[in-house]
Amino acid sequence: MNAKTLLGAALLVAFTAPGLAQTTEFFIVQDASTKRCTIVDKKPTTTTTTVIGDGVYKTRVEAESAMKTVKICTSN
C-alpha cells in the first residue's frame, strides 16, 4: 500500500473516532410548575425540573418506554 494512503486513513480514523465515541444520555424530567414529563438529552441544571425514573437512559426509545411506566408521568 501507498504510504500516503495509510497516513490519510490513520488521520481520518484519529479525527473521527472521538466523535463516534460520544454517548448520548436521555433523562425523564418533570416540570415543577406544569407537572408535565418530558425527555431531554442533557441532565437538567435548573431547579424548575426534576429527574424522574431511574435517571440515565442510553436511548430515546428506552426513555420513552420507561416514561410510560412511571406513575407520576402517566397520571397527568
PDB file with one MODEL, atoms N, CA, C and O in Angstrom:
MODEL        1
ATOM      1  N   MET A   1       0.831  -1.191   0.000  1.00  0.00           N
ATOM      2  CA  MET A   1       0.000   0.000   0.000  1.00  0.00           C
ATOM      3  C   MET A   1       0.872   1.250   0.000  1.00  0.00           C
ATOM      4  O   MET A   1       2.016   1.250   0.455  1.00  0.00           O
ATOM      5  N   ASN A   2       0.308   2.253  -0.502  1.00  0.00           N
ATOM      6  CA  ASN A   2       0.983   3.523  -0.583  1.00  0.00           C
ATOM      7  C   ASN A   2       1.061   4.145   0.818  1.00  0.00           C
ATOM      8  O   ASN A   2       0.089   4.094   1.571  1.00  0.00           O
ATOM      9  N   ALA A   3       2.183   4.715   1.160  1.00  0.00           N
ATOM     10  CA  ALA A   3       2.387   5.327   2.475  1.00  0.00           C
ATOM     11  C   ALA A   3       1.446   6.513   2.684  1.00  0.00           C
ATOM     12  O   ALA A   3       0.971   6.736   3.798  1.00  0.00           O
ATOM     13  N   LYS A   4       1.175   7.274   1.626  1.00  0.00           N
ATOM     14  CA  LYS A   4       0.259   8.418   1.740  1.00  0.00           C
ATOM     15  C   LYS A   4      -1.159   7.946   2.037  1.00  0.00           C
ATOM     16  O   LYS A   4      -1.878   8.591   2.800  1.00  0.00           O
ATOM     17  N   THR A   5      -1.563   6.842   1.448  1.00  0.00           N
ATOM     18  CA  THR A   5      -2.898   6.302   1.691  1.00  0.00           C
ATOM     19  C   THR A   5      -3.031   5.838   3.133  1.00  0.00           C
ATOM     20  O   THR A   5      -4.045   6.098   3.782  1.00  0.00           O
ATOM     21  N   LEU A   6      -2.015   5.155   3.632  1.00  0.00           N
ATOM     22  CA  LEU A   6      -2.029   4.706   5.019  1.00  0.00           C
ATOM     23  C   LEU A   6      -2.057   5.879   5.985  1.00  0.00           C
ATOM     24  O   LEU A   6      -2.784   5.847   6.979  1.00  0.00           O
ATOM     25  N   LEU A   7      -1.283   6.900   5.707  1.00  0.00           N
ATOM     26  CA  LEU A   7      -1.255   8.085   6.554  1.00  0.00           C
ATOM     27  C   LEU A   7      -2.608   8.791   6.529  1.00  0.00           C
ATOM     28  O   LEU A   7      -3.104   9.225   7.568  1.00  0.00           O
ATOM     29  N   GLY A   8      -3.195   8.904   5.358  1.00  0.00           N
ATOM     30  CA  GLY A   8      -4.512   9.528   5.231  1.00  0.00           C
ATOM     31  C   GLY A   8      -5.576   8.760   6.002  1.00  0.00           C
ATOM     32  O   GLY A   8      -6.411   9.359   6.678  1.00  0.00           O
ATOM     33  N   ALA A   9      -5.546   7.448   5.901  1.00  0.00           N
ATOM     34  CA  ALA A   9      -6.517   6.618   6.622  1.00  0.00           C
ATOM     35  C   ALA A   9      -6.324   6.737   8.130  1.00  0.00           C
ATOM     36  O   ALA A   9      -7.300   6.798   8.878  1.00  0.00           O
ATOM     37  N   ALA A  10      -5.087   6.770   8.574  1.00  0.00           N
ATOM     38  CA  ALA A  10      -4.803   6.907  10.004  1.00  0.00           C
ATOM     39  C   ALA A  10      -5.294   8.253  10.529  1.00  0.00           C
ATOM     40  O   ALA A  10      -5.860   8.318  11.620  1.00  0.00           O
ATOM     41  N   LEU A  11      -5.089   9.313   9.781  1.00  0.00           N
ATOM     42  CA  LEU A  11      -5.566  10.631  10.193  1.00  0.00           C
ATOM     43  C   LEU A  11      -7.088  10.683  10.227  1.00  0.00           C
ATOM     44  O   LEU A  11      -7.673  11.280  11.130  1.00  0.00           O
ATOM     45  N   LEU A  12      -7.719  10.065   9.254  1.00  0.00           N
ATOM     46  CA  LEU A  12      -9.180  10.028   9.210  1.00  0.00           C
ATOM     47  C   LEU A  12      -9.743   9.328  10.448  1.00  0.00           C
ATOM     48  O   LEU A  12     -10.685   9.822  11.066  1.00  0.00           O
ATOM     49  N   VAL A  13      -9.177   8.199  10.803  1.00  0.00           N
ATOM     50  CA  VAL A  13      -9.615   7.460  11.981  1.00  0.00           C
ATOM     51  C   VAL A  13      -9.346   8.265  13.249  1.00  0.00           C
ATOM     52  O   VAL A  13     -10.178   8.284  14.156  1.00  0.00           O
ATOM     53  N   ALA A  14      -8.206   8.920  13.320  1.00  0.00           N
ATOM     54  CA  ALA A  14      -7.841   9.689  14.514  1.00  0.00           C
ATOM     55  C   ALA A  14      -8.801  10.838  14.767  1.00  0.00           C
ATOM     56  O   ALA A  14      -9.086  11.158  15.921  1.00  0.00           O
ATOM     57  N   PHE A  15      -9.301  11.458  13.718  1.00  0.00           N
ATOM     58  CA  PHE A  15     -10.185  12.613  13.890  1.00  0.00           C
ATOM     59  C   PHE A  15     -11.660  12.229  14.002  1.00  0.00           C
ATOM     60  O   PHE A  15     -12.439  12.988  14.579  1.00  0.00           O
ATOM     61  N   THR A  16     -12.062  11.093  13.475  1.00  0.00           N
ATOM     62  CA  THR A  16     -13.473  10.713  13.537  1.00  0.00           C
ATOM     63  C   THR A  16     -13.799   9.822  14.727  1.00  0.00           C
ATOM     64  O   THR A  16     -14.942   9.828  15.184  1.00  0.00           O
ATOM     65  N   ALA A  17     -12.862   9.071  15.240  1.00  0.00           N
ATOM     66  CA  ALA A  17     -13.118   8.150  16.342  1.00  0.00           C
ATOM     67  C   ALA A  17     -13.645   8.839  17.601  1.00  0.00           C
ATOM     68  O   ALA A  17     -14.589   8.326  18.200  1.00  0.00           O
ATOM     69  N   PRO A  18     -13.089   9.971  18.037  1.00  0.00           N
ATOM     70  CA  PRO A  18     -13.635  10.617  19.243  1.00  0.00           C
ATOM     71  C   PRO A  18     -15.094  11.035  19.081  1.00  0.00           C
ATOM     72  O   PRO A  18     -15.861  10.955  20.040  1.00  0.00           O
ATOM     73  N   GLY A  19     -15.482  11.467  17.921  1.00  0.00           N
ATOM     74  CA  GLY A  19     -16.869  11.852  17.686  1.00  0.00           C
ATOM     75  C   GLY A  19     -17.810  10.669  17.730  1.00  0.00           C
ATOM     76  O   GLY A  19     -18.949  10.800  18.178  1.00  0.00           O
ATOM     77  N   LEU A  20     -17.360   9.532  17.281  1.00  0.00           N
ATOM     78  CA  LEU A  20     -18.183   8.331  17.304  1.00  0.00           C
ATOM     79  C   LEU A  20     -18.310   7.771  18.715  1.00  0.00           C
ATOM     80  O   LEU A  20     -19.286   7.089  19.027  1.00  0.00           O
ATOM     81  N   ALA A  21     -17.344   8.049  19.556  1.00  0.00           N
ATOM     82  CA  ALA A  21     -17.345   7.516  20.909  1.00  0.00           C
ATOM     83  C   ALA A  21     -18.274   8.283  21.843  1.00  0.00           C
ATOM     84  O   ALA A  21     -18.564   7.817  22.945  1.00  0.00           O
ATOM     85  N   GLN A  22     -18.741   9.444  21.418  1.00  0.00           N
ATOM     86  CA  GLN A  22     -19.635  10.230  22.250  1.00  0.00           C
ATOM     87  C   GLN A  22     -20.918   9.471  22.504  1.00  0.00           C
ATOM     88  O   GLN A  22     -21.531   8.938  21.578  1.00  0.00           O
ATOM     89  N   THR A  23     -21.318   9.424  23.747  1.00  0.00           N
ATOM     90  CA  THR A  23     -22.567   8.762  24.066  1.00  0.00           C
ATOM     91  C   THR A  23     -23.610   9.809  24.420  1.00  0.00           C
ATOM     92  O   THR A  23     -23.315  10.828  25.045  1.00  0.00           O
ATOM     93  N   THR A  24     -24.809   9.536  24.012  1.00  0.00           N
ATOM     94  CA  THR A  24     -25.909  10.423  24.332  1.00  0.00           C
ATOM     95  C   THR A  24     -26.679   9.801  25.478  1.00  0.00           C
ATOM     96  O   THR A  24     -26.945   8.599  25.486  1.00  0.00           O
ATOM     97  N   GLU A  25     -27.029  10.621  26.436  1.00  0.00           N
ATOM     98  CA  GLU A  25     -27.816  10.172  27.560  1.00  0.00           C
ATOM     99  C   GLU A  25     -29.158  10.875  27.531  1.00  0.00           C
ATOM    100  O   GLU A  25     -29.250  12.034  27.126  1.00  0.00           O
ATOM    101  N   PHE A  26     -30.189  10.181  27.957  1.00  0.00           N
ATOM    102  CA  PHE A  26     -31.520  10.749  27.994  1.00  0.00           C
ATOM    103  C   PHE A  26     -32.058  10.698  29.412  1.00  0.00           C
ATOM    104  O   PHE A  26     -31.786   9.761  30.162  1.00  0.00           O
ATOM    105  N   PHE A  27     -32.817  11.708  29.763  1.00  0.00           N
ATOM    106  CA  PHE A  27     -33.390  11.814  31.102  1.00  0.00           C
ATOM    107  C   PHE A  27     -34.881  12.094  30.989  1.00  0.00           C
ATOM    108  O   PHE A  27     -35.320  12.807  30.087  1.00  0.00           O
ATOM    109  N   ILE A  28     -35.653  11.531  31.904  1.00  0.00           N
ATOM    110  CA  ILE A  28     -37.062  11.889  32.022  1.00  0.00           C
ATOM    111  C   ILE A  28     -37.119  12.968  33.093  1.00  0.00           C
ATOM    112  O   ILE A  28     -36.662  12.760  34.217  1.00  0.00           O
ATOM    113  N   VAL A  29     -37.672  14.105  32.745  1.00  0.00           N
ATOM    114  CA  VAL A  29     -37.758  15.204  33.708  1.00  0.00           C
ATOM    115  C   VAL A  29     -39.200  15.670  33.839  1.00  0.00           C
ATOM    116  O   VAL A  29     -40.000  15.548  32.912  1.00  0.00           O
ATOM    117  N   GLN A  30     -39.506  16.201  35.002  1.00  0.00           N
ATOM    118  CA  GLN A  30     -40.836  16.754  35.246  1.00  0.00           C
ATOM    119  C   GLN A  30     -40.697  18.230  35.575  1.00  0.00           C
ATOM    120  O   GLN A  30     -39.904  18.620  36.432  1.00  0.00           O
ATOM    121  N   ASP A  31     -41.482  19.044  34.880  1.00  0.00           N
ATOM    122  CA  ASP A  31     -41.518  20.483  35.132  1.00  0.00           C
ATOM    123  C   ASP A  31     -42.248  20.712  36.449  1.00  0.00           C
ATOM    124  O   ASP A  31     -43.342  20.184  36.653  1.00  0.00           O
ATOM    125  N   ALA A  32     -41.654  21.493  37.341  1.00  0.00           N
ATOM    126  CA  ALA A  32     -42.223  21.715  38.665  1.00  0.00           C
ATOM    127  C   ALA A  32     -43.538  22.470  38.621  1.00  0.00           C
ATOM    128  O   ALA A  32     -44.405  22.226  39.460  1.00  0.00           O
ATOM    129  N   SER A  33     -43.714  23.371  37.681  1.00  0.00           N
ATOM    130  CA  SER A  33     -44.940  24.173  37.652  1.00  0.00           C
ATOM    131  C   SER A  33     -46.083  23.490  36.903  1.00  0.00           C
ATOM    132  O   SER A  33     -47.229  23.551  37.348  1.00  0.00           O
ATOM    133  N   THR A  34     -45.791  22.842  35.774  1.00  0.00           N
ATOM    134  CA  THR A  34     -46.858  22.214  34.980  1.00  0.00           C
ATOM    135  C   THR A  34     -47.057  20.744  35.307  1.00  0.00           C
ATOM    136  O   THR A  34     -48.085  20.165  34.955  1.00  0.00           O
ATOM    137  N   LYS A  35     -46.090  20.136  35.974  1.00  0.00           N
ATOM    138  CA  LYS A  35     -46.108  18.704  36.323  1.00  0.00           C
ATOM    139  C   LYS A  35     -46.072  17.799  35.096  1.00  0.00           C
ATOM    140  O   LYS A  35     -46.417  16.620  35.187  1.00  0.00           O
ATOM    141  N   ARG A  36     -45.658  18.336  33.953  1.00  0.00           N
ATOM    142  CA  ARG A  36     -45.542  17.553  32.710  1.00  0.00           C
ATOM    143  C   ARG A  36     -44.182  16.875  32.647  1.00  0.00           C
ATOM    144  O   ARG A  36     -43.168  17.457  33.032  1.00  0.00           O
ATOM    145  N   CYS A  37     -44.170  15.651  32.162  1.00  0.00           N
ATOM    146  CA  CYS A  37     -42.927  14.908  31.980  1.00  0.00           C
ATOM    147  C   CYS A  37     -42.476  15.022  30.529  1.00  0.00           C
ATOM    148  O   CYS A  37     -43.292  14.964  29.610  1.00  0.00           O
ATOM    149  N   THR A  38     -41.191  15.182  30.336  1.00  0.00           N
ATOM    150  CA  THR A  38     -40.599  15.216  29.008  1.00  0.00           C
ATOM    151  C   THR A  38     -39.275  14.464  29.032  1.00  0.00           C
ATOM    152  O   THR A  38     -38.744  14.140  30.093  1.00  0.00           O
ATOM    153  N   ILE A  39     -38.756  14.196  27.841  1.00  0.00           N
ATOM    154  CA  ILE A  39     -37.460  13.534  27.717  1.00  0.00           C
ATOM    155  C   ILE A  39     -36.469  14.551  27.167  1.00  0.00           C
ATOM    156  O   ILE A  39     -36.737  15.220  26.170  1.00  0.00           O
ATOM    157  N   VAL A  40     -35.321  14.658  27.829  1.00  0.00           N
ATOM    158  CA  VAL A  40     -34.283  15.592  27.400  1.00  0.00           C
ATOM    159  C   VAL A  40     -32.973  14.833  27.216  1.00  0.00           C
ATOM    160  O   VAL A  40     -32.781  13.760  27.787  1.00  0.00           O
ATOM    161  N   ASP A  41     -32.078  15.398  26.417  1.00  0.00           N
ATOM    162  CA  ASP A  41     -30.796  14.731  26.165  1.00  0.00           C
ATOM    163  C   ASP A  41     -29.639  15.331  26.950  1.00  0.00           C
ATOM    164  O   ASP A  41     -28.482  14.978  26.720  1.00  0.00           O
ATOM    165  N   LYS A  42     -29.941  16.226  27.867  1.00  0.00           N
ATOM    166  CA  LYS A  42     -28.915  16.794  28.753  1.00  0.00           C
ATOM    167  C   LYS A  42     -29.471  16.803  30.165  1.00  0.00           C
ATOM    168  O   LYS A  42     -30.652  17.080  30.373  1.00  0.00           O
ATOM    169  N   LYS A  43     -28.626  16.501  31.127  1.00  0.00           N
ATOM    170  CA  LYS A  43     -29.075  16.496  32.515  1.00  0.00           C
ATOM    171  C   LYS A  43     -29.470  17.916  32.906  1.00  0.00           C
ATOM    172  O   LYS A  43     -28.700  18.852  32.694  1.00  0.00           O
ATOM    173  N   PRO A  44     -30.659  18.083  33.474  1.00  0.00           N
ATOM    174  CA  PRO A  44     -31.099  19.426  33.834  1.00  0.00           C
ATOM    175  C   PRO A  44     -30.231  20.030  34.937  1.00  0.00           C
ATOM    176  O   PRO A  44     -29.804  19.348  35.869  1.00  0.00           O
ATOM    177  N   THR A  45     -29.990  21.313  34.799  1.00  0.00           N
ATOM    178  CA  THR A  45     -29.181  22.013  35.803  1.00  0.00           C
ATOM    179  C   THR A  45     -30.001  23.049  36.558  1.00  0.00           C
ATOM    180  O   THR A  45     -29.489  23.713  37.460  1.00  0.00           O
ATOM    181  N   THR A  46     -31.270  23.189  36.194  1.00  0.00           N
ATOM    182  CA  THR A  46     -32.121  24.168  36.865  1.00  0.00           C
ATOM    183  C   THR A  46     -32.954  23.484  37.942  1.00  0.00           C
ATOM    184  O   THR A  46     -33.092  22.261  37.954  1.00  0.00           O
ATOM    185  N   THR A  47     -33.499  24.278  38.833  1.00  0.00           N
ATOM    186  CA  THR A  47     -34.329  23.734  39.904  1.00  0.00           C
ATOM    187  C   THR A  47     -35.795  23.662  39.493  1.00  0.00           C
ATOM    188  O   THR A  47     -36.631  23.206  40.273  1.00  0.00           O
ATOM    189  N   THR A  48     -36.119  24.105  38.282  1.00  0.00           N
ATOM    190  CA  THR A  48     -37.513  24.068  37.831  1.00  0.00           C
ATOM    191  C   THR A  48     -37.901  22.706  37.277  1.00  0.00           C
ATOM    192  O   THR A  48     -39.080  22.472  37.013  1.00  0.00           O
ATOM    193  N   THR A  49     -36.948  21.804  37.094  1.00  0.00           N
ATOM    194  CA  THR A  49     -37.242  20.452  36.622  1.00  0.00           C
ATOM    195  C   THR A  49     -36.608  19.432  37.561  1.00  0.00           C
ATOM    196  O   THR A  49     -35.584  19.690  38.195  1.00  0.00           O
ATOM    197  N   THR A  50     -37.246  18.271  37.631  1.00  0.00           N
ATOM    198  CA  THR A  50     -36.763  17.184  38.476  1.00  0.00           C
ATOM    199  C   THR A  50     -36.578  15.943  37.626  1.00  0.00           C
ATOM    200  O   THR A  50     -37.442  15.610  36.815  1.00  0.00           O
ATOM    201  N   VAL A  51     -35.454  15.251  37.806  1.00  0.00           N
ATOM    202  CA  VAL A  51     -35.218  13.999  37.088  1.00  0.00           C
ATOM    203  C   VAL A  51     -36.119  12.929  37.698  1.00  0.00           C
ATOM    204  O   VAL A  51     -36.155  12.750  38.916  1.00  0.00           O
ATOM    205  N   ILE A  52     -36.842  12.223  36.838  1.00  0.00           N
ATOM    206  CA  ILE A  52     -37.793  11.196  37.251  1.00  0.00           C
ATOM    207  C   ILE A  52     -37.318   9.839  36.745  1.00  0.00           C
ATOM    208  O   ILE A  52     -36.627   9.769  35.729  1.00  0.00           O
ATOM    209  N   GLY A  53     -37.670   8.788  37.422  1.00  0.00           N
ATOM    210  CA  GLY A  53     -37.336   7.440  36.958  1.00  0.00           C
ATOM    211  C   GLY A  53     -35.964   7.002  37.426  1.00  0.00           C
ATOM    212  O   GLY A  53     -35.476   7.441  38.467  1.00  0.00           O
ATOM    213  N   ASP A  54     -35.348   6.129  36.643  1.00  0.00           N
ATOM    214  CA  ASP A  54     -34.058   5.544  37.013  1.00  0.00           C
ATOM    215  C   ASP A  54     -32.871   6.434  36.671  1.00  0.00           C
ATOM    216  O   ASP A  54     -31.726   6.018  36.854  1.00  0.00           O
ATOM    217  N   GLY A  55     -33.107   7.631  36.187  1.00  0.00           N
ATOM    218  CA  GLY A  55     -32.013   8.553  35.905  1.00  0.00           C
ATOM    219  C   GLY A  55     -31.613   8.575  34.453  1.00  0.00           C
ATOM    220  O   GLY A  55     -32.250   9.259  33.653  1.00  0.00           O
ATOM    221  N   VAL A  56     -30.573   7.845  34.087  1.00  0.00           N
ATOM    222  CA  VAL A  56     -29.986   7.924  32.757  1.00  0.00           C
ATOM    223  C   VAL A  56     -30.450   6.754  31.888  1.00  0.00           C
ATOM    224  O   VAL A  56     -30.441   5.600  32.316  1.00  0.00           O
ATOM    225  N   TYR A  57     -30.857   7.079  30.657  1.00  0.00           N
ATOM    226  CA  TYR A  57     -31.236   6.060  29.670  1.00  0.00           C
ATOM    227  C   TYR A  57     -30.321   6.202  28.471  1.00  0.00           C
ATOM    228  O   TYR A  57     -29.964   7.317  28.093  1.00  0.00           O
ATOM    229  N   LYS A  58     -29.938   5.086  27.866  1.00  0.00           N
ATOM    230  CA  LYS A  58     -28.981   5.111  26.760  1.00  0.00           C
ATOM    231  C   LYS A  58     -29.599   5.520  25.437  1.00  0.00           C
ATOM    232  O   LYS A  58     -28.909   6.067  24.576  1.00  0.00           O
ATOM    233  N   THR A  59     -30.896   5.263  25.259  1.00  0.00           N
ATOM    234  CA  THR A  59     -31.563   5.630  24.009  1.00  0.00           C
ATOM    235  C   THR A  59     -32.867   6.361  24.315  1.00  0.00           C
ATOM    236  O   THR A  59     -33.423   6.242  25.406  1.00  0.00           O
ATOM    237  N   ARG A  60     -33.336   7.111  23.336  1.00  0.00           N
ATOM    238  CA  ARG A  60     -34.603   7.818  23.496  1.00  0.00           C
ATOM    239  C   ARG A  60     -35.758   6.821  23.623  1.00  0.00           C
ATOM    240  O   ARG A  60     -36.690   7.038  24.398  1.00  0.00           O
ATOM    241  N   VAL A  61     -35.690   5.738  22.864  1.00  0.00           N
ATOM    242  CA  VAL A  61     -36.734   4.718  22.907  1.00  0.00           C
ATOM    243  C   VAL A  61     -36.825   4.114  24.309  1.00  0.00           C
ATOM    244  O   VAL A  61     -37.919   3.887  24.827  1.00  0.00           O
ATOM    245  N   GLU A  62     -35.669   3.857  24.913  1.00  0.00           N
ATOM    246  CA  GLU A  62     -35.627   3.318  26.273  1.00  0.00           C
ATOM    247  C   GLU A  62     -36.266   4.306  27.258  1.00  0.00           C
ATOM    248  O   GLU A  62     -37.016   3.899  28.145  1.00  0.00           O
ATOM    249  N   ALA A  63     -35.973   5.578  27.105  1.00  0.00           N
ATOM    250  CA  ALA A  63     -36.556   6.599  27.975  1.00  0.00           C
ATOM    251  C   ALA A  63     -38.061   6.719  27.757  1.00  0.00           C
ATOM    252  O   ALA A  63     -38.816   6.879  28.717  1.00  0.00           O
ATOM    253  N   GLU A  64     -38.501   6.643  26.504  1.00  0.00           N
ATOM    254  CA  GLU A  64     -39.938   6.718  26.202  1.00  0.00           C
ATOM    255  C   GLU A  64     -40.687   5.541  26.822  1.00  0.00           C
ATOM    256  O   GLU A  64     -41.774   5.716  27.373  1.00  0.00           O
ATOM    257  N   SER A  65     -40.114   4.357  26.735  1.00  0.00           N
ATOM    258  CA  SER A  65     -40.740   3.173  27.330  1.00  0.00           C
ATOM    259  C   SER A  65     -40.814   3.306  28.846  1.00  0.00           C
ATOM    260  O   SER A  65     -41.826   2.962  29.456  1.00  0.00           O
ATOM    261  N   ALA A  66     -39.757   3.799  29.443  1.00  0.00           N
ATOM    262  CA  ALA A  66     -39.731   3.979  30.898  1.00  0.00           C
ATOM    263  C   ALA A  66     -40.727   5.044  31.341  1.00  0.00           C
ATOM    264  O   ALA A  66     -41.349   4.913  32.396  1.00  0.00           O
ATOM    265  N   MET A  67     -40.880   6.091  30.546  1.00  0.00           N
ATOM    266  CA  MET A  67     -41.792   7.171  30.912  1.00  0.00           C
ATOM    267  C   MET A  67     -43.234   6.664  30.968  1.00  0.00           C
ATOM    268  O   MET A  67     -44.037   7.163  31.756  1.00  0.00           O
ATOM    269  N   LYS A  68     -43.560   5.684  30.143  1.00  0.00           N
ATOM    270  CA  LYS A  68     -44.911   5.121  30.147  1.00  0.00           C
ATOM    271  C   LYS A  68     -45.201   4.336  31.420  1.00  0.00           C
ATOM    272  O   LYS A  68     -46.363   4.144  31.778  1.00  0.00           O
ATOM    273  N   THR A  69     -44.163   3.883  32.102  1.00  0.00           N
ATOM    274  CA  THR A  69     -44.351   3.084  33.310  1.00  0.00           C
ATOM    275  C   THR A  69     -44.203   3.889  34.592  1.00  0.00           C
ATOM    276  O   THR A  69     -44.546   3.402  35.669  1.00  0.00           O
ATOM    277  N   VAL A  70     -43.695   5.114  34.494  1.00  0.00           N
ATOM    278  CA  VAL A  70     -43.512   5.948  35.686  1.00  0.00           C
ATOM    279  C   VAL A  70     -44.874   6.517  36.074  1.00  0.00           C
ATOM    280  O   VAL A  70     -45.487   7.260  35.307  1.00  0.00           O
ATOM    281  N   LYS A  71     -45.332   6.169  37.251  1.00  0.00           N
ATOM    282  CA  LYS A  71     -46.689   6.538  37.678  1.00  0.00           C
ATOM    283  C   LYS A  71     -46.900   8.045  37.688  1.00  0.00           C
ATOM    284  O   LYS A  71     -47.964   8.517  37.286  1.00  0.00           O
ATOM    285  N   ILE A  72     -45.927   8.797  38.130  1.00  0.00           N
ATOM    286  CA  ILE A  72     -46.077  10.250  38.221  1.00  0.00           C
ATOM    287  C   ILE A  72     -46.249  10.890  36.836  1.00  0.00           C
ATOM    288  O   ILE A  72     -46.841  11.962  36.712  1.00  0.00           O
ATOM    289  N   CYS A  73     -45.732  10.228  35.805  1.00  0.00           N
ATOM    290  CA  CYS A  73     -45.854  10.766  34.444  1.00  0.00           C
ATOM    291  C   CYS A  73     -47.137  10.295  33.753  1.00  0.00           C
ATOM    292  O   CYS A  73     -47.666  11.006  32.899  1.00  0.00           O
ATOM    293  N   THR A  74     -47.631   9.142  34.098  1.00  0.00           N
ATOM    294  CA  THR A  74     -48.825   8.625  33.435  1.00  0.00           C
ATOM    295  C   THR A  74     -50.112   9.144  34.054  1.00  0.00           C
ATOM    296  O   THR A  74     -51.176   9.031  33.446  1.00  0.00           O
ATOM    297  N   SER A  75     -50.034   9.708  35.243  1.00  0.00           N
ATOM    298  CA  SER A  75     -51.250  10.194  35.907  1.00  0.00           C
ATOM    299  C   SER A  75     -51.627  11.607  35.478  1.00  0.00           C
ATOM    300  O   SER A  75     -52.668  12.114  35.897  1.00  0.00           O
ATOM    301  N   ASN A  76     -50.804  12.259  34.652  1.00  0.00           N
ATOM    302  CA  ASN A  76     -51.088  13.626  34.208  1.00  0.00           C
ATOM    303  C   ASN A  76     -51.968  13.641  32.991  1.00  0.00           C
ATOM    304  O   ASN A  76     -52.305  14.712  32.486  1.00  0.00           O
TER     305      ASN A  76
ENDMDL
END
